């Protein structure tokens, strides 16, 4: 873990109306930092992110460097308490933007940066690449609903491409049905580019966590009923995971 203040994740951008169309749409790259925070002070950390860091991110969206950014707050799950993410369709632009944001924060809000670090002293950095999603990139980033859920997978090295194949062939069509049923607003499947132990993530957005959880339970049951062999092979590759329920505190640009 790193204790230096920077800027961030989990969750979330993507590609096309269906996985079959993925190559016809842009790929999203997402830079995220997942923070461990003092629970008595994390609300102030959210305020600093919104009112001091947010305008910098907004400028980079307006300049066309980023397609969106957001702030997530822990609802249930592991140790991470806050996550900030921002996305671009170009990995090099994403990395250049991160460098620029660090310089801007240090020159414009160094004192607040130190205050934020005192509240959230440790974080994990990840870069994700979109593989498949239920929506186009800009639609996925903009105007997200209030509830999010992410499953972070640990997968066997050298077999991740096969997990992607199984996901797109078996899971994606079933997830699309649950979007149509209103359990999710959208879903996304992302691959590890840089960071820690997690190699794939599956994200869900929805009106509330109850609807998302009902959709997940239905999806798991449907996969088992329709292709238990694929589910077993997938689980043998991505053999462990951690789940987080997120409250989506900020999602910009708003309204798509």
C-alpha positions in Angstrom: 0.0 0.0 0.0 1.1 3.6 -0.6 0.5 6.4 1.9 1.0 9.2 -0.6 -2.0 11.3 -1.6 -2.9 10.9 -5.3 -6.0 10.5 -7.2 -8.3 7.8 -8.3 -11.2 4.1 -8.2 -13.5 0.7 -8.9 -15.4 1.4 -10.7 -16.3 2.2 -14.2 -16.8 2.8 -17.9 -17.0 0.6 -20.9 -17.9 -0.4 -24.4 -20.9 -1.3 -26.4 -24.5 -2.3 -26.3 -23.5 -6.0 -26.1 -20.2 -7.9 -25.8 -20.5 -9.0 -29.4 -20.1 -5.4 -30.4 -17.2 -4.7 -28.1 -14.6 -4.2 -30.9 -16.8 -1.6 -32.6 -16.6 0.8 -29.7 -13.9 2.5 -27.7 -12.0 0.7 -24.9 -12.0 2.5 -21.6 -9.0 2.7 -19.2 -9.8 3.5 -15.6 -7.3 4.7 -13.0 -8.4 4.1 -9.5 -7.2 4.5 -5.9 -9.0 2.6 -3.2 -8.5 4.3 0.2 -8.3 3.0 3.8 -9.7 5.9 5.9 -10.5 6.9 9.4 -14.2 6.1 9.6 -14.8 9.1 11.9 -13.3 11.5 9.3 -14.1 9.9 6.0 -17.1 12.2 5.3 -14.7 15.1 5.4 -12.5 13.3 2.9 -15.5 13.0 0.6 -16.0 16.8 0.9 -12.4 17.5 0.0 -12.6 15.2 -3.0 -15.8 16.9 -4.2 -15.0 20.6 -3.6 -11.2 20.7 -4.1 -10.2 17.8 -6.3 -13.5 17.6 -8.3 -13.0 20.9 -10.1 -9.6 19.8 -11.3 -11.1 16.6 -12.7 -13.9 18.5 -14.2 -11.4 20.7 -16.1 -9.8 17.6 -17.6 -13.2 16.3 -18.6 -14.0 19.6 -20.3 -10.6 19.5 -22.0 -11.4 16.1 -23.5 -8.7 14.2 -21.5 -11.2 12.2 -19.5 -14.6 10.8 -20.3 -15.7 10.9 -16.7 -14.8 10.5 -13.0 -16.5 9.5 -9.8 -16.4 9.1 -6.0 -17.5 5.9 -4.3 -18.2 5.4 -0.6 -18.1 2.1 1.3 -21.5 0.6 2.1 -20.5 -3.0 2.8 -17.5 -5.3 2.1 -13.8 -5.1 2.8 -11.4 -2.5 4.2 -11.5 0.1 1.5 -13.7 3.1 2.6 -13.5 5.4 -0.4 -12.6 5.1 -4.1 -12.0 7.8 -6.7 -11.8 6.8 -10.3 -11.4 8.6 -13.6 -11.5 7.2 -17.2 -10.1 7.8 -20.6 -10.2 6.0 -24.0 -6.4 6.4 -24.3 -4.1 4.9 -21.7 -1.2 7.3 -22.4 -3.6 10.3 -22.0 -4.9 8.7 -18.7 -1.3 8.5 -17.3 -0.5 12.0 -18.5 -3.6 13.3 -16.8 -2.8 11.6 -13.6 0.6 13.3 -13.6 -1.0 16.6 -14.3 -3.5 16.1 -11.5 -0.8 15.4 -8.9 1.0 18.6 -9.9 -2.2 20.7 -9.9 -3.2 19.4 -6.5 0.3 20.1 -5.0 0.3 23.6 -6.5 -3.3 24.5 -5.7 -4.3 22.5 -2.6 -1.2 21.1 -0.9 -2.5 21.8 2.6 -5.8 20.0 1.8 -3.8 17.2 0.3 -2.0 16.7 3.5 -5.2 16.8 5.4 -6.8 14.2 3.2 -3.7 11.9 3.7 -4.1 12.2 7.4 -7.7 11.0 7.1 -7.0 8.3 4.4 -3.4 7.4 5.0 -3.2 4.3 2.8 -4.5 3.3 -0.6 -4.1 0.7 -3.4 -3.7 1.8 -7.1 -5.2 -0.1 -10.0 -5.6 0.5 -13.7 -8.4 -1.4 -15.4 -9.2 -2.0 -19.1 -12.8 -2.5 -20.2 -13.5 -5.9 -21.9 -17.3 -6.0 -22.1 -20.2 -4.0 -20.9 -23.9 -3.4 -21.3 -23.5 0.3 -22.4 -21.2 2.5 -24.5 -18.3 4.1 -22.8 -19.7 7.6 -22.3 -23.1 6.3 -21.2 -21.5 4.0 -18.6 -19.5 6.8 -17.0 -22.1 9.6 -17.1 -25.0 10.0 -14.7 -24.6 6.8 -12.8 -27.3 5.8 -10.3 -26.9 5.8 -6.5 -25.9 2.2 -5.9 -22.9 0.2 -7.1 -21.5 -3.3 -6.5 -18.2 -4.7 -7.5 -16.8 -8.2 -7.3 -12.9 -8.3 -7.4 -11.5 -11.6 -8.7 -8.2 -13.3 -8.0 -7.5 -15.4 -11.1 -4.9 -17.9 -12.3 -2.2 -16.4 -14.3 -2.2 -17.5 -18.0 -5.9 -18.5 -17.9 -7.5 -15.1 -17.7 -8.2 -14.8 -21.4 -10.3 -18.0 -21.1 -12.2 -16.5 -18.2 -13.0 -13.5 -20.5 -14.3 -15.9 -23.2 -16.5 -17.7 -20.7 -17.8 -14.5 -19.3 -18.7 -13.1 -22.7 -20.3 -16.3 -24.0 -22.2 -17.4 -20.9 -22.5 -14.6 -18.3 -23.0 -11.5 -20.5 -26.2 -12.6 -22.2 -27.8 -13.5 -18.8 -26.7 -10.2 -17.3 -28.3 -8.4 -20.2 -31.6 -10.1 -19.4 -31.3 -8.9 -15.8 -30.7 -5.4 -17.1 -33.9 -5.7 -19.1 -35.7 -6.9 -16.0 -34.6 -3.8 -14.1 -32.3 -5.5 -11.6 -29.3 -3.6 -12.9 -28.9 -0.3 -14.8 -25.7 -1.6 -16.3 -22.8 -4.0 -15.8 -19.1 -4.1 -16.8 -16.3 -6.6 -17.0 -12.7 -5.2 -16.6 -9.2 -6.6 -16.9 -6.2 -5.8 -14.8 -3.6 -3.5 -16.4 -1.6 -2.5 -13.3 -2.0 -2.9 -9.6 -2.4 -5.5 -6.9 -3.7 -9.1 -6.6 -7.1 -8.6 -8.3 -7.1 -9.5 -12.0 -10.7 -9.0 -13.1 -13.6 -7.0 -11.8 -17.4 -7.3 -12.5 -19.3 -4.1 -11.7 -23.0 -3.5 -11.4 -25.0 -0.2 -11.2 -28.6 0.0 -10.0 -31.3 2.0 -8.4 -30.6 0.4 -5.0 -28.6 -2.4 -3.4 -31.6 -4.6 -2.9 -32.3 -4.7 -6.6 -28.6 -5.4 -7.4 -28.4 -8.2 -5.0 -31.6 -9.8 -6.3 -30.2 -9.6 -9.8 -26.9 -11.2 -8.8 -28.7 -14.0 -7.1 -30.8 -14.5 -10.2 -27.8 -14.4 -12.5 -25.9 -17.0 -10.5 -29.0 -19.3 -10.5 -29.5 -18.8 -14.3 -25.8 -19.6 -15.1 -25.9 -22.8 -13.0 -29.2 -23.9 -14.7 -28.1 -23.1 -18.2 -24.4 -24.0 -18.2 -23.1 -25.4 -15.0 -19.9 -26.6 -16.7 -19.0 -23.1 -17.8 -19.6 -21.8 -14.3 -17.4 -24.5 -12.9 -14.6 -23.7 -15.3 -14.9 -20.0 -14.7 -14.6 -20.6 -10.9 -11.6 -22.8 -11.4 -9.8 -19.9 -13.1 -11.1 -17.0 -11.0 -11.0 -19.0 -7.8 -11.5 -16.4 -5.2 -13.1 -12.9 -4.9 -14.1 -10.0 -2.6 -17.4 -8.2 -2.9 -18.0 -4.5 -2.2 -21.3 -2.6 -2.1 -20.6 1.1 -3.0 -22.7 4.2 -2.6 -22.0 6.3 -5.7 -21.6 9.8 -4.2 -20.4 11.5 -7.4 -20.6 10.6 -11.1 -19.6 13.2 -13.7 -20.4 14.3 -16.2 -24.0 14.2 -15.1 -26.9 13.2 -17.3 -24.9 11.7 -20.2 
